C-alpha cells in the first residue's frame, strides 16, 4: 500500500513538473523532420554526401534533444528515451523480429541476394545509433506530435499511415527499402502510440536494417559509405 502511494505521488509530481508543449513548437518540430527528410534527397541522392549527412543530422538533432532536456527534464522520457518499459515493448517486438528475419532469408534465397560478409558486423554495432535517430524523428516527432496537437485531433490510424508514407518516401528510389520501411513504420507507429521506447525501436531498426541490406537489397552500406570515405582520405 505504501509503495503504491509513493508511486502515485511520484507520477503526480512528474505530471505537474512537465511543461506543456505548444502546438507551435510541435509544428516546428514536424517542419524540422520534413526538412531533414528533404535534405536526404539533396545531400545523399544528389550530392552523394551520405556519411556527412548522417553525421550532421545526428549532431544537430542530438543538440536539439539536449536543448529541450535542459528546459524540461521530462522531455526525454516523454519522447521515449527510457528503459523502464523494455519488457512491455519486447513482447511486441520479438515476434516481429522473428517473422522479419525469416522473410529476409526467404526473399534473399529466392532472389539469390544473400551476401553476408564481415562488413555486417560494424554495421550491426553502429546502425542502431542511426536507427534511433530515425525513429526519434519519424515516430516521436512526427507521429507523436501529430497525435498530441491540440488544435487538430487526427485519427491514430491516419497518423500511422502518414508516418509510414513519409518514412517510405525518404527511402526512394530503392523499391525494397521503400516497401520495407513502409511496413516497419506502420508497425512502429502502432507500437509507439501504445508503448514509447525509442531505444528498443532504434536497436531493432538498426539490426533488421543491417541484415535487410545484405539479404534482400543486395547492397553493402559499409563498403559504399565507410570504405569509400576512407579511400577518399587516402
Backbone torsions as a table, in degrees:
resi	resn	phi	psi	omega
1	UNK	NA	-44.9	-179.1
2	UNK	-65.2	-39.7	179.3
3	UNK	-65.5	-40.2	178.3
4	UNK	-64.5	-40.7	179.1
5	UNK	-62.8	-43.4	178.4
6	UNK	-61.6	-41.3	179.8
7	UNK	-62.3	-46.2	-179.2
8	UNK	-64.9	-39.6	178.9
9	UNK	-65.4	-38.9	178.8
10	UNK	-65.0	-45.4	179.3
11	UNK	-63.2	-39.9	179.0
12	UNK	-65.7	-39.6	178.0
13	UNK	-63.8	-43.6	178.5
14	UNK	-62.5	-39.0	179.8
15	UNK	-62.9	-40.8	-179.1
16	UNK	-70.3	-33.9	-177.1
17	UNK	-79.7	-19.0	-178.8
18	UNK	-72.7	126.9	-179.8
19	UNK	-80.9	132.6	177.9
20	UNK	-66.6	139.2	179.4
21	UNK	-95.3	128.0	-178.0
22	UNK	-75.4	158.4	176.2
23	UNK	-61.8	-30.8	179.3
24	UNK	-62.4	-45.4	178.9
25	UNK	-64.5	-42.7	-180.0
26	UNK	-62.5	-41.8	179.2
27	UNK	-66.9	-37.0	177.3
28	UNK	-65.7	-38.1	177.3
29	UNK	-65.7	-42.3	177.3
30	UNK	-61.9	-42.7	178.0
31	UNK	-61.4	-39.8	178.3
32	UNK	-62.6	-38.6	178.2
33	UNK	-65.6	-45.9	179.2
34	UNK	-63.2	-39.8	178.6
35	UNK	-63.9	-40.7	177.4
36	UNK	-63.7	-43.5	177.7
37	UNK	-62.3	-39.9	177.5
38	UNK	-65.5	-37.3	178.9
39	UNK	-60.6	-28.7	178.5
40	UNK	-59.9	-41.7	-178.9
41	UNK	-67.1	-32.9	-178.5
42	UNK	-79.1	-53.9	-170.7
43	UNK	-85.1	-27.5	-179.3
44	UNK	-96.6	-55.1	-175.0
45	UNK	-74.7	-38.4	-176.0
46	UNK	-91.5	-52.2	-176.6
47	UNK	-88.1	-13.7	-179.9
48	UNK	60.9	40.5	177.1
49	UNK	-105.2	53.4	-171.6
50	UNK	-62.0	-52.6	-177.1
51	UNK	-62.7	-43.1	179.0
52	UNK	-61.9	-42.3	179.5
53	UNK	-61.7	-45.1	-179.5
54	UNK	-62.6	-46.8	-177.7
55	UNK	-64.7	-44.8	179.9
56	UNK	-64.9	-40.7	178.5
57	UNK	-61.9	-44.7	178.9
58	UNK	-61.9	-45.1	-177.5
59	UNK	-65.4	-48.2	-176.0
60	UNK	-66.2	-44.6	-178.7
61	UNK	-73.6	-29.7	174.8
62	UNK	-66.1	-37.7	177.0
63	UNK	-64.2	-38.4	178.6
64	UNK	-66.7	-41.2	177.8
65	UNK	-59.6	-43.8	179.2
66	UNK	-63.3	-40.9	178.8
67	UNK	-61.5	-46.0	179.6
68	UNK	-66.8	-36.4	179.3
69	UNK	-65.1	-38.0	178.4
70	UNK	-64.1	-31.6	-179.8
71	UNK	-85.6	-29.6	-177.6
72	UNK	-144.6	107.2	-176.2
73	UNK	-64.6	-14.2	-178.7
74	UNK	-98.4	1.9	-176.7
75	UNK	-62.1	-43.3	-177.7
76	UNK	-60.7	-47.0	-179.4
77	UNK	-66.0	-37.3	179.6
78	UNK	-64.4	-37.5	177.8
79	UNK	-72.0	-30.1	-178.5
80	UNK	118.5	11.9	173.8
81	UNK	-83.0	82.2	-173.4
82	UNK	-151.7	161.4	-179.4
83	UNK	-123.2	-6.3	-173.9
84	UNK	-72.8	-15.7	-178.0
85	UNK	-114.6	25.0	178.8
86	UNK	-58.0	-41.4	-178.3
87	UNK	-64.5	-39.5	-178.7
88	UNK	-65.2	-41.1	-176.9
89	UNK	-81.9	-24.3	-178.3
90	UNK	-62.8	-36.0	-177.9
91	UNK	-68.7	-20.0	173.8
92	UNK	-86.5	-40.6	-173.6
93	UNK	-75.5	-37.6	-174.6
94	UNK	-57.8	-50.0	177.8
95	UNK	-61.2	-37.4	179.3
96	UNK	-63.6	-41.9	179.7
97	UNK	-64.3	-45.7	-178.9
98	UNK	-61.7	-48.1	-180.0
99	UNK	-63.4	-42.0	-179.9
100	UNK	-62.4	-44.2	-179.6
101	UNK	-61.0	-43.7	179.1
102	UNK	-61.8	-45.1	179.8
103	UNK	-63.0	-41.2	178.8
104	UNK	-57.4	-47.9	-176.9
105	UNK	-68.2	-39.3	179.1
106	UNK	-64.6	-48.3	179.8
107	UNK	-63.5	-44.4	178.9
108	UNK	-60.8	-40.3	179.2
109	UNK	-65.6	-44.9	-179.0
110	UNK	-66.4	-34.8	179.9
111	UNK	-83.0	-20.4	-173.1
112	UNK	72.8	34.0	-175.1
113	UNK	-111.6	9.8	177.9
114	UNK	-73.5	117.7	-175.9
115	UNK	-142.3	71.6	-177.5
116	UNK	-84.2	126.2	175.4
117	UNK	-130.3	176.3	178.1
118	UNK	-65.1	-15.0	179.3
119	UNK	-59.8	-23.3	-178.0
120	UNK	-71.0	-24.1	-176.8
121	UNK	-63.7	-53.5	177.2
122	UNK	-63.5	-26.9	178.4
123	UNK	-70.8	-38.5	177.7
124	UNK	-64.4	-26.9	180.0
125	UNK	-82.7	-42.5	-173.2
126	UNK	-93.4	-30.1	-173.6
127	UNK	-63.4	-32.4	176.4
128	UNK	-58.2	-27.6	177.0
129	UNK	-66.0	-49.6	178.5
130	UNK	-66.6	-34.7	177.3
131	UNK	-63.5	-38.7	178.6
132	UNK	-65.9	-39.8	177.3
133	UNK	-63.4	-43.5	179.4
134	UNK	-62.4	-41.0	179.6
135	UNK	-69.9	-35.6	176.3
136	UNK	-61.5	-45.4	-178.2
137	UNK	-69.9	-52.1	-172.2
138	UNK	-76.2	-45.4	-174.4
139	UNK	-89.0	-50.1	-176.3
140	UNK	-72.7	-51.6	-174.7
141	UNK	-81.8	-33.4	179.7
142	UNK	-86.0	-64.3	-178.9
143	UNK	-64.1	-44.4	-178.6
144	UNK	-62.3	-44.1	-179.4
145	UNK	-70.8	-37.3	176.7
146	UNK	-61.5	-36.8	179.8
147	UNK	-69.2	-35.9	-171.8
148	UNK	-97.1	4.2	176.6
149	UNK	-60.7	130.8	-179.1
150	UNK	-82.1	-32.1	-175.2
151	UNK	-77.6	-21.6	-177.8
152	UNK	-139.5	119.7	177.3
153	UNK	-93.1	106.5	-176.3
154	UNK	-102.0	136.9	179.2
155	UNK	-58.5	137.3	-177.3
156	UNK	-59.7	-39.0	179.6
157	UNK	-61.8	-41.4	178.5
158	UNK	-65.9	-39.4	178.3
159	UNK	-60.6	-46.2	-179.9
160	UNK	-62.6	-41.4	-179.3
161	UNK	-66.4	-44.4	178.5
162	UNK	-59.6	-44.9	179.5
163	UNK	-61.1	-44.1	-179.3
164	UNK	-65.0	-41.2	178.7
165	UNK	-64.1	-44.5	178.8
166	UNK	-60.9	-47.1	-177.9
167	UNK	-64.9	-34.3	178.4
168	UNK	-70.3	-43.5	-177.1
169	UNK	-61.6	-39.9	-177.1
170	UNK	-71.4	-6.1	174.5
171	UNK	-100.8	10.3	174.0
172	UNK	-63.0	141.1	15.7
173	UNK	-108.7	12.7	-177.7
174	UNK	-78.5	111.3	-174.0
175	UNK	-57.3	-46.4	-179.5
176	UNK	-63.4	-38.6	178.3
177	UNK	-66.6	-40.1	178.8
178	UNK	-63.1	-43.3	-180.0
179	UNK	-67.4	-45.5	-178.3
180	UNK	-64.3	-43.2	-178.8
181	UNK	-71.6	-28.4	176.6
182	UNK	-64.8	-47.8	179.0
183	UNK	-64.7	-42.7	179.6
184	UNK	-59.4	-45.7	-178.1
185	UNK	-68.2	-34.6	175.1
186	UNK	-59.5	-48.5	-179.2
187	UNK	-67.4	-45.5	-178.6
188	UNK	-64.7	-39.6	178.7
189	UNK	-61.4	-42.6	178.4
190	UNK	-63.2	-45.4	-178.6
191	UNK	-66.2	-45.0	-175.5
192	UNK	-62.4	-37.6	179.8
193	UNK	-71.8	-8.9	175.5
194	UNK	-104.3	-46.7	-178.2
195	UNK	-135.9	113.1	-177.8
196	UNK	-86.1	115.3	174.8
197	UNK	-156.9	96.2	-178.3
198	UNK	-67.6	-36.3	-179.0
199	UNK	-59.0	-49.7	-178.0
200	UNK	-64.9	-44.8	179.8
201	UNK	-63.8	-40.3	-179.6
202	UNK	-66.3	-42.1	179.4
203	UNK	-64.1	-47.1	179.9
204	UNK	-64.0	-41.5	177.0
205	UNK	-56.5	-48.3	-177.5
206	UNK	-64.4	-45.5	-178.0
207	UNK	-68.9	-46.5	178.7
208	UNK	-65.2	-39.3	179.9
209	UNK	-62.0	-43.5	179.8
210	UNK	-61.9	-46.6	-179.8
211	UNK	-66.9	-36.7	179.4
212	UNK	-58.9	-42.0	179.9
213	UNK	-61.3	-41.9	-172.5
214	UNK	-90.5	-3.0	178.0
215	UNK	-117.5	-44.1	-174.8
216	UNK	-101.9	-49.4	-172.9
217	UNK	-77.6	-24.1	-179.4
218	UNK	61.9	42.9	175.4
219	UNK	-123.0	157.6	178.7
220	UNK	-121.9	86.0	-177.3
221	UNK	-59.4	-32.0	179.8
222	UNK	-63.2	-45.1	178.6
223	UNK	-71.2	-41.0	-176.5
224	UNK	-68.1	-30.1	-175.1
225	UNK	-108.5	-63.9	-172.4
226	UNK	-70.7	-50.8	-178.2
227	UNK	-66.5	-35.1	177.3
228	UNK	-64.7	-40.3	178.6
229	UNK	-65.6	-42.8	178.9
230	UNK	-63.6	-42.6	179.8
231	UNK	-63.2	-35.5	178.1
232	UNK	-66.2	-37.2	178.9
233	UNK	-67.6	-35.8	-178.4
234	UNK	-80.7	NA	NA
